[in-house]
Amino acid sequence: QVKLVESGGGLVQPGGSLRLACAASGSIFNIYTMRWYRQAPGEQRDLVATITSGGTTNYADSVKGRFTISRDNTKNTVYLQMNSLKPEDTAVYYCNAEIFYSITYVSNYWGQGTQVTVSS
């Protein structure tokens, strides 16, 4: 079984920074794309950032220039560095990983979510 464990969430004041981490464990052949999502109260779960196994990144417009996604493949870990945080960044942040097993079997996994609250 593959498990994603997130860490780094918490309460921060506007303008502050947080660094989220998501470590994958279990029987993993290859982690392809890793993503961060977030879901604010009463809203849908939105894609925040994406990083492929080759290091290609994409960001939601709302976080461009403030958030940075990165990964350490030796640790099977993806990070989300969040700077210049705003109250509207408040949400539960979820890690997602696409794990390659074979051409015919690519599985998707989610972390448990970690709360990020930006408030003065």
Secondary structure, DSSP 4 states (H G I P E B T S, - for coil): --EEEEE--EEE-TT--EEEEEEEESS-SEEEEEEEEEE-TTS-EEEEEEE-TT--EEE-TTTTTTEEEEEETTTTEEEEEE-S--GGG-EEEEEEEEEEEETTEEEEEE---EEEEE--
